[in-house]
Each structure stands twice: as structure tokens, then as C-alpha cells.
Amino acid sequence: MDISEIIKKFAIRNRLKYGMANEKAIIGMVLARVPDARKNISEVMQAVKETVDEVNNQSAEDIQRELLNHGGSLEQKKKEKKDAGSRGLKLENPGKVVMRFAPNPSGPLHIGHARAAILNNELVKKYNGKLILRIEDTDPKRVDVAAYKMIENDLKLLGINWHEKVLQSERMEIYLEYCKKLIERRYAYVCCCDEGEFKKLKIKGISCPHRNKTPEENLKLYDDMKTWDEGRGSVKLKTDIKHKNPAIRDFPIMRVVDKKHPKISEHKIYPLMNFSVATDDHLLGITHVLRGKDHIINTERQRYIYKYFNWEEPIFIHYGLMKVEEVLSTTDMRKGIEAGKFAGWDDVGLWTIKSLIRRGIRSDAIKNYILSLGLKQKDIEFSPENLYAENKRIVEPTADRYYFVDNPCKLVVENVPRLKLKIPLHKDYRERGEREFNFKFNDCVDTLNFYIQKEDIENLAPGDNMRLMNFIGVKIKGITDEKIISEYIKNSAGPMVILSNEEKDTSEEREHIVGAKKIQWVYDDRAIKTKILRVDKTLEGVCESRCSELKVDDVIQFERIGFCRLDAKNDKLVFCFGHR
């Protein structure tokens, strides 16, 4: 097999897998397959570019035929995709399965949270288990009251249903009581050391002066903590003061917080995460805990609590981290919203779940992407391109095509013959129907008005030809600040144009539009003012009149723009851009 065939095979499979073939990915696969290709890397890169452009412009039917020609079948590829999505997503000897998704109510969920939520939900469904939504709101400094509802709404957007909801703030008495038991059993003590001094002692493996106080003395201090100011002391769990990892040595499990909690303002003593999580995981009957491998140290800490209470541990499953450069922290998102940089939590520039859904990213696409990552322990990098490819696979068959012109200017075309135009709503799914353009002609003047993008004519001058996409060719006669005057080029009508009077066709006359620049256009009659919200900028222009029939939430594809979801209908149509 020569290198061009290898490139073609990889490009076809890459497009089938991700929706669009990616040059960099193809180059990597080719060089891995044919190491000697590095000697002619520039030629290989050019060949890859040309092949990727060709493959990405082919219809779905053509790709299926090409796949068969290159030793595969669509059914095989679908099976491979399904297998890849579920690979590694299993529990050994699961028995009864009870799992939990446990977010902090500091803001809405984003793509990073989606991984834990989806993995827990899919495993629970697979083993007919129980999913608990546990809101971990024991840090008053990180509680946003609005987030309680936002989290529930975001999970519903993802298609996730829980069997039970638990708020940790409603379980404070439980944590206080179990902490008291640890003190009574000499497994915990109240430390009044300055935190800086305690840290120095811990690093040296030296006990602080409070570690060996009697349970009675510690219980008295524990009761006094209700009146203390923040920072005066905390309850620490006795572990191994000589442990090889200082982070495991005598870590805090309860502390005083001055800030009032919006739900339980009477409390001042709050549990830290490792204590409340371990306590709840046991009392709620959690059987399997999914967490990122950045929590391995926390798992080791929590095992001391299980040991001291003689509790059976759940099965801990640690997976690799998903590096998400695109996602801002909740704090940074909030600052951006307050500063006016973002319009809200669903701003298209954010990677919150509600933002993704608003952009037309389907919940199944998010789920499929997350499942494709599995439970591997290797760290991975979040790929927006792969998420978009998953979404394209879902919306492609139902996203009708329409025309949109950004930053429009008026184009007048004179001497147009009586005609109309029929364009498929979707070239790969012609059964979806057609868009029919019925142009209005004056009995005296055969002139039509259109909108085109100003940037499209920047390098054109009177005498130049251009082709209105899928329609006719025109010759520019004059350009003013208000409009472009042009005339119809005889015999230039495209194959989708229906002429009322058949024109004489000559190859000489057709030569005039060979190589002419293709221009996106919108017919002036009833053109609709339109705004497209994108991450980089907002596009302001017009779209064709048929878009008035769309409903909010419909996902379409604007030619040369990409997939967009209709977000609002008022004095203009507002779309949110998803991806190409």
C-alpha cells in the first residue's frame, strides 16, 4: 500500500470516528505507520492536507462507500465506537451498588463535573444500583444559595436522575456526634496550636503539646469551641505522626468558621471534607467511590476513620485527571460575570453545562465523549474537537442548512431572467425536503436585491465576476458606499435553478464564471435580522426568511458558519454558535 493510500485510509477512519478528519492526527498516524516518511515530511504534510480537505468535503454516503473500499464497514466502525465508549467502565464483583455524586454548591456544574456525574450514573444504571446526590455544603465560605438549584437543573440537562438527595448541612449533628466519639476513644484531640507552628512540628514528626491530653480535657475544649473565633483551634485526627507523607500526619477534621451558613446560621463548628465524606459514605451505604487520582491522599486519610470506627471500606476507584484548560474556576467565572465580561453562567464563552446545552451541544454528545475516556488511570487532556465530533454525529442528520450573511451590504443584480431556486435542506438527507426561493420580479424591471458580506468584495472591482453560491453568476458594474450594482451573466444559472424560459447555453459564455469567487448571499425580500453569539465575537447580519419557521432550541447549520442553536426570537433571531 503506497503512502497516499495509507493517508486516505487514516483520513476516512478519523472522519468517521470524530466527525471531521484532523490533519495533525493523520500526520501522527502516518509517521507511526511509515517512519521513513519523515524524510519527505513537507510532501507528506501537503498530501495529508489535500486528503483531509477532500475527505471532509465528502458526503456521508461517499464516506461509507470509501470505507468499504478501504477494508471496513460502517457496522464494524459503529461497533468499535460502542466498544470504545464502554471500555473499562465496569466494576469487579459489584454486588449491590450504591454510588454518589457529591458537588460543592459554589456554582453551576461544568464539563469537569460532568465526568464524575456521568460515570457514576452510568455505572449505577449498568448494575441496577442507587445514585445519591449529596450536596457537600459544609464550608460556609463556598456556598452559593442559587447553586443548589443550578446543580439539580444541570444534572437534569445531562439526563441524570438520582434516587436520593442529601444535604450535608442538614447532618451537622451527626458529624458533631461522631467527632465526639473519636475524642472519647482517644483517636482525636483539640489542638490550639498556631497553624504555622503546628505545621513545623508535623514536618519534623513531633507531636504538638495537645496531642496527649485526656479525653475529658479534649471534650471540654471541644464543647468550648462553640464560642471560639475562627483560627483559635481545630479537632485533629491522630494518625501516624512519623508517617512518611507529612500530609497524612494528624490532619484536621473539625474547625471553627465565623461566616454564617445560609441554611444553618446557628452553627460555628464545621467538619472538613475528609471527615464528613468518610462518615457519610459509611452511613449512606456507599459501596463504590469514584474519584480522580488527585484524591489518593484523601483516600488514605479517610481509611483511618474507617479503621477507628471498624467500618467496612467502600471500593475506591481512582481515575486519571482530565486537564481542561478552557474551563475557568468558579471563582474566576463569577468575577467575570460581575465585571460584565460574561453575560451569566450560560454565557457561550464558558464551559458550564448550561452554556454547552445553550450552544446546541446535546447531552448525549457529552455523555458519549465522557464514556469514551473511560476509567483509565492515565491523565488525559480535554478535547473540545472530540466533543464537537460527537455532537456533530448526533445533530448532522437533522440540522437543516440555511444562509446567513455577516456584516451585510446590498447587492443589486440587474437583467435577471424569470427563475426560482430549490436547494435541499440537507444535501446528504434529501428526504428532508427543499428550501424554495420564489423571487419577486417587477413587470418592467428584472432586478433582484440581495445581501452579501462586505468582506467578500474587498478585493473585487467593476468588471469582476462572482458567483452567488448555488445560484447565478454576476458581473460587477459599480460599487458605492450604499450598494454594489451588478448584472446577471447569461447562462450562469446553477443546476438547482429553475428557469421559466430556457436559455441558450454556450461554453464560451460559461467561461466568464469559471474560477469566479463564490459568495454567500441572502435574498433581500423578508430577510431577517440575525445575531450569532460566538466565543470570539458576536456576528450581526441577516438570514433567509425561512428561518422564521424555526423554533427556539432548533439546531441548524448556517453554510460557512457552522452548527447553531436558535436561542431567542424577538425583533431579531438570536443563535448560539456550537461548532463547525
C-alpha positions, -999 to +999 in steps of 0.1 A: +000+000+000+016+033-011+016+063+013-013+081-004-035+051+002-024+050+039-032+087+043-066+082+027-074+052+049-064+071+081-083+102+070-115+082+063-114+064+096-105+096+115-135+114+100-158+085+108-146+084+144-146+122+151-169+138+126-141+157+109-107+144+099-078+162+117-045+169+099-023+166+130-038+133+140-034+119+105+002+130+102+010+113+136-007+081+125+011+081+091+046+087+106+039+059+132+030+036+104+057+047+079+087+061+099+106+067+066+080+093+057+099+118+079+125+121+052+099+138+030+079+154+057+069+186+038+055+165+009+037+142+034+021+172+052+009+186+019-006+153+009-023+150+043-037+185+040-052+178+005-066+144+015-082+158+047-098+187+027-111+161+002-125+137+029-141+164+050-160+177+020-174+143+010-210+134+018-219+108+044-228+083+016-195+088-001-176+082+031-194+050+037-185+038+002-149+049+007-148+029+039-159-002+022-132+003-004-106+006+023-114-027+041-141-018+066-178-014+071-199+011+088-214-015+111-179-025+122-170+011+129-201+016+149-194-015+170-158-003+175-171+031+187-196+015+210-169-009+225-145+020+229-172+040+247-178+014+274-143+000+276-131+000+313-165+011+326-171-019+348-170-030+385-154-062+396-178-084+416-202-054+421-229-070+441-252-043+455-241-009+440-247+024+458-228+054+445-228+091+449-222+123+430-211+149+455-206+185+443-200+217+463-227+243+459-203+270+449-217+275+413-232+256+384-217+224+370-191+225+342-176+199+318-152+188+346-181+179+369-198+161+341-172+134+341-179+123+377-217+127+373-219+107+341-195+079+352-214+074+385-248+075+367-238+050+340-224+025+365-255+027+386-277+021+356-255-007+344-257-026+377-292-016+387-279+003+417-287+035+435-274+070+429-273+096+457-269+133+450-250+146+480-245+183+482-213+189+502-221+223+517-201+222+550-179+252+541-200+284+545-174+303+525-181+282+494-219+282+494-239+300+468-276+296+476-285+297+439-262+268+432-284+242+450-310+245+422-285+251+395-268+217+402-301+199+400-310+216+368-276+209+353-280+172+361-314+171+345-299+187+314-274+158+313-303+133+316-291+122+351-317+112+377-308+105+413-327+082+438-320+102+469-308+138+477-287+145+508-276+179+521-246+177+544-256+209+561-287+190+574-264+164+590-243+186+613-254+169+645-242+136+630-207+149+624-205+166+658-216+133+675-191+111+655-163+136+662-171+133+699-168+095+697-134+098+682-123+121+710-137+097+736-118+068+721-085+089+720-084+090+682-089+128+680-079+158+701-085+196+701-054+214+690-049+251+700-015+255+683-009+283+659-013+266+625+022+278+614+038+263+645+018+230+641+029+227+605+066+230+616+061+203+643+043+180+618+070+183+592+095+172+618+073+144+630+069+159+665+036+157+685+021+190+695+015+197+732-022+190+730-020+155+714-017+137+747-044+154+767-070+132+782-104+126+765-120+146+793-098+176+787-104+174+750-142+170+754-142+202+775-122+221+748-145+206+721-175+220+739-158+254+743-152+255+705-188+267+701-177+301+715-143+304+698-134+327+670-121+312+637-085+302+638-083+296+676-082+258+673-094+227+655-100+190+661-073+168+646-073+131+639-045+111+654-028+091+626+010+084+625+030+114+634+060+098+618+042+088+586+064+091+555+040+116+540+035+147+562+001+153+546-012+121+563+001+131+598-026+144+622-049+162+598-078+184+609-114+171+608-134+199+625-128+236+627-145+269+636-158+291+609-171+326+616-190+331+584-227+324+587-241+295+567-271+305+547-290+274+558-278+268+593-267+301+608-266+288+644-235+266+638-199+276+642-182+242+642-180+225+608-165+193+595-137+192+570-142+173+538-123+141+547-143+136+579-178+144+565-172+124+534-160+093+552-188+095+577-215+099+551-201+073+527-204+048+555-238+059+569-253+062+535-241+027+525-219+038+496-203+007+480-181+023+453-163+056+453-152+071+420-127+099+423-098+114+405-063+102+414-056+136+429-077+123+458-054+093+466-041+111+496-076+118+508-085+082+504-055+072+527-067+098+552-102+086+552-091+050+558-080+060+593-116+070+600-129+037+587-103+019+608-111+037+640-148+030+637-143-005+625-163+003+594-161-017+561-145+004+534-162+011+501-143+001+470-122+032+459-116+036+422-092+064+411-091+076+376-067+099+357-073+136+357-089+154+328-069+186+321-093+213+310-075+244+300-107+260+287-126+259+320-122+288+344-126+282+381-160+290+396-144+320+413-130+334+380-163+328+363-181+347+390-156+375+388-161+377+350-198+378+354-196+406+380-172+425+358-195+423+328-171+401+308-197+373+307-235+377+305-242+350+330-235+314+339-248+303+305-226+327+285-213+310+254-177+318+265-180+295+295-178+257+297-207+252+321-232+225+313-259+251+307-236+270+283-229+238+264-265+230+261-273+265+251-248+262+223-266+232+209-243+205+224-265+176+231-264+158+264-258+125+246-227+140+230-213+150+264-221+115+277-206+097+247-174+118+250-171+112+287-177+074+283-150+073+256-125+084+282-135+055+305-118+050+339-082+050+328-057+060+354-037+079+328-042+117+328-059+130+297-064+164+281-100+175+274-105+178+236-132+202+225-127+189+190-137+153+200-167+166+219-178+186+189-173+155+167-196+135+190-222+163+188-219+166+150-226+129+147-259+134+166-271+167+151-258+163+115-288+143+102-314+167+115-297+201+112-311+218+081-289+242+061-296+279+057-278+310+045-266+338+068-246+369+059-225+387+085-219+425+082-241+427+051-242+452+023-267+455-005-262+438-039-284+447-068-285+423-097-300+436-130-313+417-160-322+385-141-343+361-161-375+348-145-364+319-123-367+302-090-344+282-069-347+249-050-320+239-026-321+207-004-325+214+033-297+188+037-276+176+008-270+142+024-306+137+035-326+149+006-358+133+020-359+162+045-372+184+017-361+216-001-359+254+005-377+270-023-369+306-033-396+324-052-382+357-063-404+387-069-400+403-103-413+437-114-432+437-148-409+464-160-376+457-143-360+423-138-339+433-109-333+414-076-318+427-044-296+406-021-273+409+009-237+398+008-209+402+032-188+434+028-155+415+033-164+392+003-160+421-021-130+438-006-106+427-035-132+429-063-137+458-087-161+467-115-157+442-143-150+413-120-173+383-119-186+364-089-209+335-083-238+336-058-235+302-041-257+275-057-274+302-078-261+325-105-231+344-118-230+382-118-206+408-132-199+439-110-208+472-127-202+496-099-195+499-062-208+527-039-209+531-002-245+520-001-245+491-026-229+471-053-245+472-088-242+441-109-258+423-138-267+387-144-242+367-165-262+349-192-262+311-189-246+311-155-276+297-136-266+267-114-282+232-117-307+239-089-321+269-107-354+265-125-357+289-155-391+299-168-376+303-203-347+280-212-316+300-220-292+291-248-261+277-233-226+281-248-193+271-234-178+305-243-203+323-222-198+299-193-161+307-194-169+340-178-176+325-144-150+297-142-129+303-111-151+332-100-153+338-063-182+321-046-203+345-025-227+337+004-260+356-001-294+362+014-324+373-007-335+408+004-372+400+005-382+394+041-346+388+052-344+385+090-321+405+112-299+379+130-273+377+157-250+348+163-233+346+197-198+331+194-170+327+219-146+350+200-171+376+188-208+383+180-219+382+144-246+407+133-263+402+100-293+387+082-305+352+074-331+339+049-368+343+056-375+306+060-356+307+094-387+325+108-403+290+109-377+277+133-385+271+170-363+280+199-339+251+206-337+241+170-302+233+158-294+242+122-263+247+102-256+281+086-235+275+055-199+285+060-206+293+097-214+260+114-240+245+137-260+270+157-289+267+181-318+291+180-318+308+214-344+336+211-370+351+187-379+387+192-371+417+169-343+395+155-333+359+157-305+351+182-285+320+177-257+305+198-228+291+178-218+255+186-191+244+163-182+238+127 
